[in-house]
Amino acid sequence: MKIGREGRKQFNVHNFYFKNNGKTKIVEMRNELLKEVKTEVVSKPEQCTQKSKKGDLINAHYDGYLLDGSQFYCSRTDKAGHPQWFVLGVGQVIKGLDIGMMDMCAGEKRKITVPSDLAFGKNGKGPVPPNATVVFEVEVLSVSRGPRSMEAFTLIDLDQDRSLTKAEVKEYLKLEYEKGGKPRDDPFYEKIIADIFRKSDRDRDGLISSKEYNIYEHDEL
C-alpha cells in the first residue's frame, strides 16, 4: 500500500502571491496547514547532522491508525517489511505526511495526526473510511539529498562512467546510514538495492544509466 495522493487538488503550500499597492506580497500558507497537522516528537537523537526538507530522499517506517486505534497499515509487514523510500514534499505520500515529516532527523520518531482533507479525503482508501482523521507513527531511518537530481547521481557514480552499479548504490546507502548513526548489515542494503534496481533498471542490464535515472525522475516526480 503506497500512501499516495488520489483525486486531490494541487496547491502550493509555501507561498501565495498577490498584488497590493503595486507591490508583491508573500503570504505564508504553511503555518495554517501546520496547525491542522499535529506532530508529537516521540524520540530524537542527540545529534542531528541533517534535517529533512522538501526534495530530500527519506527512508522511513510508519504505522497508520484510525482514531479508534485500529491499524490500517504497517510498513514492517507490507512488502517483506522494507522501509519506504520517497521524496519529501512532492506528493509521493499524503499531504499531511509531506507537512508533518519536515525538519525530521535520521533516527527521529514522531506521532503525526492528519485531518481527512490532508489524508484520504471524502472518498477514503482501502480500510480507511471517508472523512477519516488518521494517525501515523513514523520512524525516519535516513535523510539524504533527493536521488532524482543529477547532483546526487554524480555523488553515487564513483567511477564517473555515467551509470550506477549495485556496488556504488550500496556504498552511497551505507554512507548515508552511517551519517545518520544507524549502520545496517548487508542483507538490509541488499533488499533496498533490489527494490531500487527493480524500479530503475529498465533494460535489466544490471546498471542504472543516466538516461534511466532521468526517466525514473520523470515518472516519480
C-alpha positions in Angstrom: 0.0 0.0 0.0 1.6 3.2 -1.1 0.3 6.1 0.8 -0.1 8.4 -2.2 -2.4 11.2 -3.1 -5.6 10.3 -5.2 -8.0 12.8 -6.6 -6.7 15.7 -4.7 -6.3 19.3 -5.9 -2.8 20.5 -6.4 -1.8 23.6 -4.4 1.4 25.3 -3.3 1.7 25.2 0.5 4.7 27.5 0.6 3.8 30.9 -0.9 0.7 32.7 -2.1 1.3 35.8 -4.1 -1.0 38.8 -4.6 -0.7 42.4 -5.6 -1.3 45.2 -3.2 -0.5 48.9 -3.9 1.7 47.8 -6.8 3.9 45.6 -4.7 4.1 41.8 -4.5 3.5 40.5 -1.0 4.0 36.9 0.1 1.6 35.3 2.4 2.9 32.1 4.1 0.3 29.4 4.0 2.3 26.6 5.5 1.7 27.8 9.1 -2.0 27.4 8.6 -1.5 23.9 7.3 0.8 23.1 10.2 -2.0 24.0 12.6 -4.1 21.3 11.0 -1.4 18.6 11.1 -0.5 17.8 14.7 3.0 16.4 15.4 4.5 15.0 18.6 8.2 14.1 18.8 8.4 10.6 20.5 12.2 10.4 20.4 15.0 12.2 18.8 18.8 11.6 18.6 21.1 14.0 20.5 23.0 14.8 17.3 21.3 15.7 14.0 23.5 16.4 11.0 20.7 17.0 8.5 17.0 17.8 8.9 14.5 16.8 6.3 13.4 19.3 3.8 11.4 19.4 0.5 13.2 17.3 -2.1 15.1 15.1 0.3 15.1 11.3 -0.1 13.5 9.8 3.0 13.8 6.2 4.2 11.2 5.5 6.9 9.0 3.0 8.6 5.5 4.1 9.5 2.3 2.6 11.0 -1.1 4.1 10.2 -4.0 4.1 12.6 -7.6 5.3 12.7 -8.7 7.3 15.7 -10.2 4.3 17.3 -6.8 2.7 17.4 -7.3 0.2 14.7 -4.3 -0.2 12.4 -4.7 0.1 8.6 -1.1 0.0 7.5 2.3 -1.2 8.8 5.4 -0.9 6.6 7.2 -3.5 8.7 4.7 -6.2 7.5 4.0 -4.8 4.0 6.2 -5.8 1.0 8.5 -8.0 3.0 9.0 -5.4 5.7 11.0 -3.0 3.7 11.2 0.6 4.9 9.6 3.1 2.5 11.6 5.3 0.2 10.1 8.6 -1.0 11.0 12.1 -1.9 9.6 14.5 0.7 7.3 17.4 -0.3 6.4 16.3 -3.9 3.2 14.3 -3.3 4.6 10.8 -3.1 2.9 10.5 0.2 -0.3 12.1 1.5 -0.1 15.8 2.0 -0.3 15.5 5.8 2.9 13.4 5.9 4.7 15.8 3.5 3.9 18.5 6.0 4.4 16.5 9.3 7.7 15.0 8.3 9.5 18.2 7.6 12.5 19.0 9.8 13.0 15.4 11.0 16.4 13.9 11.8 17.6 10.4 11.0 16.6 8.3 14.0 13.7 10.5 15.0 10.3 9.2 15.8 7.1 11.2 15.5 3.4 10.8 16.0 1.6 12.7 13.3 -2.2 13.3 13.4 -3.6 14.2 9.9 -7.1 15.5 9.2 -9.1 13.9 6.4 -8.6 16.7 3.9 -4.8 16.2 4.1 -5.1 12.4 4.2 -7.5 10.3 2.2 -10.4 12.8 1.9 -14.1 12.2 1.4 -13.6 9.0 -0.5 -11.2 7.2 1.9 -8.9 4.5 0.6 -9.0 0.8 1.3 -9.6 0.2 5.0 -9.6 4.0 5.7 -13.2 5.2 5.6 -14.3 8.5 4.1 -13.6 11.7 6.0 -11.3 9.9 8.5 -8.6 11.6 10.6 -5.6 9.3 10.7 -2.6 8.9 12.9 0.9 7.8 11.8 3.7 6.7 14.0 6.8 7.4 11.9 10.5 6.5 12.3 12.9 8.1 9.9 15.9 5.9 9.2 17.8 8.2 6.8 17.7 11.7 5.2 19.7 12.4 2.1 19.8 14.6 -1.0 17.0 13.8 -3.4 18.1 10.9 -5.6 16.5 12.3 -8.7 18.9 15.2 -9.0 21.9 14.8 -11.3 24.0 16.2 -8.4 23.0 13.0 -6.4 23.7 10.8 -9.5 27.2 12.3 -9.7 27.8 11.5 -6.0 26.7 7.9 -6.4 28.6 7.4 -9.7 32.0 6.9 -8.1 33.9 6.0 -11.3 32.1 8.7 -13.3 31.1 6.3 -16.2 27.5 7.7 -16.3 26.0 4.5 -14.9 25.3 3.2 -11.4 26.3 -0.3 -10.3 24.8 -2.1 -7.3 28.1 -1.7 -5.5 28.0 2.1 -6.0 24.5 2.4 -4.8 25.3 0.2 -1.8 28.3 2.4 -0.9 26.1 5.5 -1.1 23.4 4.0 1.1 26.0 2.8 3.7 27.5 6.2 4.0 24.1 7.8 4.4 23.1 5.4 7.1 26.4 5.8 8.9 26.0 9.6 8.8 22.6 9.1 10.5 24.3 6.9 13.2 22.4 3.8 12.1 24.7 1.4 10.2 23.0 -1.7 8.9 24.0 -5.2 7.9 24.4 -6.3 4.3 21.0 -8.1 3.9 19.3 -4.8 4.8 21.1 -3.0 2.0 20.6 -5.8 -0.5 16.8 -5.6 0.0 16.8 -1.9 -0.7 19.1 -2.2 -3.7 16.9 -4.9 -5.2 13.9 -2.5 -4.9 15.8 0.4 -6.4 17.0 -1.6 -9.4 13.6 -3.2 -9.9 12.2 0.3 -10.4 15.0 2.0 -12.2 16.9 -0.6 -14.4 14.5 -0.5 -17.3 16.7 -2.6 -19.7 17.6 -5.1 -17.0 21.3 -4.9 -17.7 22.3 -4.6 -14.0 23.1 -0.9 -14.3 21.2 2.3 -13.9 22.2 4.6 -16.7 21.9 8.4 -16.6 19.0 8.0 -19.1 17.2 5.5 -17.0 17.8 7.7 -14.0 16.2 10.7 -15.7 13.2 8.6 -16.9 12.7 7.4 -13.3 12.9 11.0 -12.2 10.2 12.0 -14.7 7.9 9.1 -13.7 8.2 9.6 -9.9 8.1 13.4 -9.8 
